[in-house]
Amino acid sequence: MFNTEKKKLKRTDIHNQDYLFYGILDFVSKVDESKTKYILKDDFLKWKTSLIKKATYSDEAPNTAYNFTKSVLRASNFDEAKAKEKEAKKSLQKDDTEYRQKKKCLQLLKLQRKRYKEKLSDENEYSFIISYFSKVFTTVFDAKKNFWQYKWGEFKLAASKEEENLAKNDDQNRAQGSSIDCIVSSKELGLDFVLLEVSGSMDKEDYVHFLKDRLKIAKNLKYIFKSILRQKLVVSDATNLKLYGIQVYRDVIYVYALLMPIMNMFCFVEILKFKIPTRSITYIKDVPRYIKCLFRTLNFALYGHHALKSYMTQHGDYESDQSSSDKDSCLSPPYISPQKVTNKRKEPNSSATINKKQKF
């Protein structure tokens, strides 16, 4: 049924393309969810629960961050927070096994307090990333900086470029790849596995932008997944892989996962949603939970990196169990909607002209 529904969507107008059009079962959006429910029927909730469980992992680090932050801010208000942070910093002991994490928590408290005081009234997407969110993200993820590196600033996604070029003929212009606000890649493996998108200004509602960026994350995570599979060609062992997407829209952070629990069945699910504190009156209550959720997000990335490394290193010599020529294979090139051809070159009127359809 899944492949049948995909084939129907090949004829869909380009403006109405959705998750299923790209071969993704969607457990996130309210509109597409009905299509996923139609395919899975009574098993929908069981699938969704199983996917969330498969994509999430947590140790005590988030709870430690929450308890420490809460203890620092206890019996204080926003105006007293700075003094409380200084006291906590002085009392830190380097021989404490949680020293590095507690230090990160204090750095996050400082960033958050600074955010309240220096937020620009006309802030846009890019100033938000530069002045605030990139600093928050790297502060948390630098706790494990030996594992990964970041690319900020609308970088072109290599997997997107590879995927779209596979579907092009030799005489067509090459794709440049999707632009992503931040890409996290493994230092050891050289592979992307986390994408981050900020969807517009924090003060401006643009739900269409939000929906487009969410689909963009899902689609490009699938491109990364397929690019990884093409390097190993062992599809049956890829069911433990999990890739992650992070989306910031207004004052809410969404964390998604893309998995392939069954061969050729890609699933997109929301695994965490939390708010960026914006009100000084509830600062003491909101910030500890916010920091806890940031460290939960870090745990998900660590979990995904471990699964990726395990998959890439467990096979030496191998034989493919899938063929990229199979049109229903998860390794096959994507369906690309017909595009208007521009700057079309004139063919020379000569018998030496090579037929474009000639196979070499």
C-alpha positions as CSV (number, residue, x, y, z in Angstrom):
1,M,0.0,0.0,0.0
2,F,2.9,2.4,0.8
3,N,4.4,2.1,-2.7
4,T,0.9,2.4,-4.3
5,E,0.3,5.7,-2.4
6,K,3.8,7.0,-3.4
7,K,3.1,6.2,-7.1
8,K,-0.2,8.2,-6.9
9,L,1.7,11.2,-5.6
10,K,4.2,11.2,-8.5
11,R,1.4,13.0,-10.4
12,T,0.9,15.5,-7.6
13,D,1.2,19.2,-8.4
14,I,4.6,20.6,-7.2
15,H,2.8,22.9,-4.7
16,N,1.0,20.0,-3.0
17,Q,4.0,17.7,-2.5
18,D,4.1,16.4,1.1
19,Y,5.9,13.8,3.2
20,L,4.5,10.8,1.4
21,F,5.4,12.3,-1.9
22,Y,9.0,11.9,-0.8
23,G,8.5,8.4,0.5
24,I,8.2,9.4,4.2
25,L,5.6,8.2,6.7
26,D,4.8,11.3,8.7
27,F,4.0,11.0,12.4
28,V,4.2,14.8,13.0
29,S,2.0,17.0,10.9
30,K,-1.8,17.1,11.5
31,V,-2.6,17.1,7.8
32,D,-0.3,14.3,6.5
33,E,-0.9,12.2,9.6
34,S,-4.3,11.1,8.2
35,K,-2.4,9.6,5.2
36,T,-0.1,7.7,7.5
37,K,-3.0,6.6,9.6
38,Y,-4.7,5.4,6.4
39,I,-1.7,3.2,5.5
40,L,-1.0,1.9,9.1
41,K,-4.7,1.8,10.2
42,D,-5.0,0.5,13.7
43,D,-1.3,0.1,14.1
44,F,-0.6,3.9,13.9
45,L,-0.3,4.6,17.6
46,K,1.8,1.4,18.2
47,W,4.2,2.5,15.4
48,K,4.4,6.1,16.7
49,T,5.2,4.9,20.3
50,S,7.7,2.4,19.1
51,L,9.5,5.0,16.9
52,I,9.8,7.6,19.7
53,K,11.2,4.9,22.0
54,K,13.7,3.8,19.4
55,A,14.8,7.4,18.7
56,T,15.3,8.5,22.3
57,Y,17.8,7.8,25.0
58,S,18.6,9.5,28.2
59,D,21.0,9.1,31.1
60,E,21.3,11.2,34.3
61,A,22.9,14.2,32.6
62,P,19.7,16.1,31.9
63,N,18.4,15.5,35.4
64,T,21.8,16.6,36.9
65,A,21.7,19.8,34.8
66,Y,18.1,20.5,35.9
67,N,18.8,19.9,39.6
68,F,22.0,22.0,39.6
69,T,20.4,24.9,37.8
70,K,17.4,24.8,40.1
71,S,19.6,24.8,43.1
72,V,21.6,27.8,41.8
73,L,18.4,29.8,41.2
74,R,16.5,28.7,44.3
75,A,14.9,31.4,46.5
76,S,15.9,34.1,44.0
77,N,14.3,36.2,41.3
78,F,15.6,37.5,37.9
79,D,17.4,40.5,39.4
80,E,19.3,38.3,41.9
81,A,20.2,35.6,39.4
82,K,23.6,37.1,38.4
83,A,24.8,37.1,42.1
84,K,23.6,33.5,42.5
85,E,25.5,32.4,39.4
86,K,28.7,34.0,40.7
87,E,28.4,32.2,44.0
88,A,27.9,28.8,42.3
89,K,30.9,29.4,40.0
90,K,33.1,30.1,43.0
91,S,32.0,26.9,44.7
92,L,32.7,24.6,41.7
93,Q,35.3,22.0,42.4
94,K,37.4,20.7,39.5
95,D,37.6,17.2,41.0
96,D,33.8,17.0,40.9
97,T,32.8,14.4,38.3
98,E,30.0,16.7,37.1
99,Y,32.3,19.8,37.0
100,R,32.2,20.2,33.2
101,Q,28.4,19.9,32.9
102,K,27.8,22.3,35.8
103,K,30.2,24.8,34.2
104,K,28.1,24.5,31.0
105,C,24.9,25.1,32.9
106,L,26.4,28.3,34.4
107,Q,27.4,29.4,30.9
108,L,23.8,28.8,29.7
109,L,22.4,30.8,32.6
110,K,24.6,33.7,31.6
111,L,23.6,33.5,28.0
112,Q,19.9,33.4,28.9
113,R,20.1,36.3,31.3
114,K,22.0,38.3,28.7
115,R,19.3,37.4,26.2
116,Y,16.6,39.0,28.3
117,K,18.5,42.3,28.6
118,E,19.9,42.6,25.0
119,K,17.2,41.2,22.8
120,L,16.7,43.4,19.7
121,S,13.3,44.8,19.0
122,D,13.7,44.2,15.2
123,E,15.5,40.9,15.5
124,N,15.4,38.7,12.4
125,E,16.3,35.0,11.8
126,Y,20.0,35.6,11.2
127,S,20.6,38.0,14.1
128,F,18.8,35.5,16.4
129,I,21.1,32.7,15.3
130,I,24.3,34.9,15.5
131,S,23.6,36.7,18.8
132,Y,21.9,33.9,20.7
133,F,21.0,30.4,19.4
134,S,24.3,29.4,17.9
135,K,25.9,30.2,21.2
136,V,23.4,28.2,23.2
137,F,23.7,25.2,20.8
138,T,27.5,25.1,20.7
139,T,27.7,25.6,24.5
140,V,25.7,22.4,25.0
141,F,27.1,20.4,22.1
142,D,30.7,21.4,22.9
143,A,30.4,19.2,25.9
144,K,31.2,16.4,23.4
145,K,33.0,18.4,20.8
146,N,35.5,15.6,20.1
147,F,32.7,13.8,18.4
148,W,31.5,16.4,15.9
149,Q,31.8,19.7,14.1
150,Y,29.3,22.4,13.0
151,K,28.7,24.2,9.8
152,W,26.7,27.4,10.4
153,G,25.3,29.8,7.9
154,E,23.1,28.3,5.1
155,F,25.6,25.6,4.1
156,K,24.8,23.5,1.1
157,L,23.9,19.9,2.1
158,A,26.1,17.5,0.2
159,A,23.6,14.6,0.5
160,S,20.9,16.8,-1.1
161,K,23.2,17.7,-4.0
162,E,24.1,14.0,-4.5
163,E,20.5,12.8,-4.4
164,E,19.2,15.4,-6.8
165,N,22.0,15.0,-9.3
166,L,21.4,11.2,-9.4
167,A,18.1,11.9,-11.0
168,K,19.5,14.3,-13.6
169,N,20.6,13.5,-17.2
170,D,24.2,14.4,-18.2
171,D,23.0,17.5,-20.1
172,Q,21.1,19.0,-17.2
173,N,22.4,21.7,-14.9
174,R,23.9,20.3,-11.6
175,A,22.0,20.8,-8.4
176,Q,23.7,22.9,-5.7
177,G,22.0,21.2,-2.7
178,S,19.6,22.5,0.0
179,S,20.7,25.4,2.2
180,I,20.7,24.5,5.9
181,D,21.1,26.9,8.8
182,C,23.4,24.4,10.7
183,I,24.7,21.0,9.9
184,V,26.3,18.7,12.5
185,S,28.7,16.1,11.1
186,S,30.8,13.4,12.7
187,K,34.5,14.3,12.9
188,E,35.6,10.7,12.7
189,L,33.2,9.5,9.9
190,G,32.9,12.8,8.0
191,L,29.1,12.2,7.7
192,D,26.3,14.6,8.5
193,F,23.6,13.4,10.9
194,V,21.9,16.4,12.5
195,L,20.2,19.3,10.8
196,L,19.1,22.6,12.4
197,E,16.7,25.1,10.9
198,V,15.5,28.4,12.3
199,S,12.1,29.3,10.8
200,G,11.9,33.0,10.6
201,S,11.9,35.8,13.1
202,M,11.1,35.0,16.7
203,D,8.6,37.9,16.9
204,K,6.8,37.2,13.6
205,E,4.3,34.4,13.0
206,D,4.8,32.6,9.7
207,Y,3.3,29.2,9.9
208,V,3.8,28.5,6.2
209,H,7.5,29.0,6.7
210,F,7.4,26.7,9.6
211,L,5.7,23.9,7.7
212,K,8.0,24.3,4.7
213,D,11.1,24.1,6.9
214,R,9.8,21.0,8.7
215,L,9.3,19.2,5.4
216,K,12.7,20.4,4.3
217,I,14.3,18.8,7.4
218,A,12.5,15.5,6.8
219,K,13.3,15.4,3.1
220,N,17.0,16.2,3.6
221,L,17.4,13.8,6.5
222,K,16.2,11.1,4.1
223,Y,18.7,12.2,1.6
224,I,21.5,11.9,4.2
225,F,20.1,8.5,5.2
226,K,20.3,7.3,1.6
227,S,23.7,8.7,1.1
228,I,24.9,6.8,4.1
229,L,23.3,3.6,2.8
230,R,25.0,4.0,-0.6
231,Q,28.4,4.0,1.1
232,K,27.8,0.6,2.8
233,L,25.0,-0.9,0.7
234,V,23.9,-3.1,3.6
235,V,20.4,-1.9,4.0
236,S,19.2,-4.7,6.3
237,D,21.5,-3.6,9.1
238,A,20.5,0.1,8.8
239,T,17.3,-0.2,10.8
240,N,19.2,1.0,14.0
241,L,20.3,4.3,12.3
242,K,18.6,7.4,13.5
243,L,19.1,11.0,12.2
244,Y,17.9,14.1,13.9
245,G,16.5,17.5,13.0
246,I,16.1,20.5,15.2
247,Q,13.7,23.3,14.3
248,V,13.3,26.7,16.1
249,Y,10.0,28.5,15.4
250,R,9.3,31.6,17.4
251,D,10.0,30.6,21.1
252,V,9.6,26.8,20.6
253,I,12.3,24.2,19.8
254,Y,11.2,21.0,18.1
255,V,13.4,17.9,17.9
256,Y,12.6,15.3,15.2
257,A,14.0,11.9,14.2
258,L,14.1,10.1,10.9
259,L,14.3,6.3,11.1
260,M,14.0,3.3,8.8
261,P,12.5,0.6,11.1
262,I,11.7,-1.6,8.1
263,M,13.6,-1.7,4.8
264,N,12.4,1.0,2.4
265,M,10.1,2.5,5.1
266,F,11.3,5.9,6.3
267,C,9.5,7.5,9.3
268,F,9.6,11.0,10.6
269,V,8.5,11.6,14.2
270,E,8.7,14.4,16.8
271,I,10.5,13.3,19.9
272,L,10.8,16.5,22.0
273,K,9.2,20.0,22.1
274,F,10.2,22.7,24.6
275,K,10.0,26.5,25.0
276,I,12.8,29.1,25.1
277,P,12.1,31.1,28.2
278,T,11.0,34.6,27.3
279,R,9.4,36.1,30.5
280,S,11.6,37.3,33.3
281,I,8.7,36.9,35.8
282,T,8.9,33.0,35.3
283,Y,12.6,32.9,34.7
284,I,13.4,30.9,37.9
285,K,10.8,28.3,37.0
286,D,11.4,28.0,33.2
287,V,15.2,28.1,32.8
288,P,16.0,24.8,34.6
289,R,13.6,22.8,32.4
290,Y,14.9,24.6,29.3
291,I,18.5,23.6,30.2
292,K,17.4,20.0,31.0
293,C,15.8,19.7,27.5
294,L,18.9,21.1,25.8
295,F,20.9,18.3,27.4
296,R,18.3,15.8,26.4
297,T,18.8,17.0,22.8
298,L,22.5,16.4,23.3
299,N,21.8,12.9,24.4
300,F,19.8,12.2,21.3
301,A,22.7,13.4,19.1
302,L,25.1,11.1,21.0
303,Y,22.7,8.2,20.6
304,G,22.5,8.9,16.8
305,H,26.3,9.3,16.5
306,H,26.9,5.9,18.3
307,A,24.4,4.2,16.0
308,L,26.0,5.8,12.9
309,K,29.5,4.8,14.0
310,S,28.4,1.2,14.7
311,Y,26.8,0.9,11.3
312,M,29.8,2.3,9.4
313,T,32.4,0.3,11.2
314,Q,30.8,-3.1,11.6
315,H,31.2,-4.1,8.0
316,G,34.5,-4.8,6.3
317,D,34.0,-6.6,3.0
318,Y,30.4,-6.8,2.1
319,E,27.9,-7.5,-0.7
320,S,25.0,-5.3,-1.4
321,D,21.6,-6.6,-0.4
322,Q,19.8,-3.9,-2.4
323,S,20.2,-2.6,-6.0
324,S,20.1,1.1,-6.7
325,S,18.5,0.3,-10.0
326,D,15.4,-1.1,-8.3
327,K,12.8,1.7,-8.5
328,D,11.3,0.8,-5.2
329,S,14.7,0.5,-3.4
330,C,15.6,3.0,-0.7
331,L,18.9,3.5,-2.7
332,S,17.2,4.6,-5.9
333,P,17.3,8.2,-7.1
334,P,14.4,10.4,-6.1
335,Y,11.5,11.3,-8.4
336,I,12.2,14.9,-9.5
337,S,9.3,16.9,-10.9
338,P,9.8,18.2,-14.4
339,Q,11.4,21.6,-14.4
340,K,11.4,24.3,-17.0
341,V,14.6,24.1,-19.1
342,T,16.4,27.4,-19.4
343,N,19.3,28.4,-21.6
344,K,18.8,25.4,-23.8
345,R,21.8,24.8,-26.1
346,K,21.2,24.5,-29.8
347,E,22.3,21.2,-31.3
348,P,24.8,21.6,-34.2
349,N,23.4,20.5,-37.5
350,S,25.9,17.8,-38.1
351,S,26.0,14.1,-38.6
352,A,28.6,14.0,-35.8
353,T,25.9,15.2,-33.3
354,I,25.6,12.6,-30.5
355,N,22.1,11.5,-29.8
356,K,21.3,12.5,-26.2
357,K,19.6,9.2,-25.6
358,Q,22.5,7.1,-26.7
359,K,23.8,4.8,-24.0
360,F,27.5,4.5,-23.4
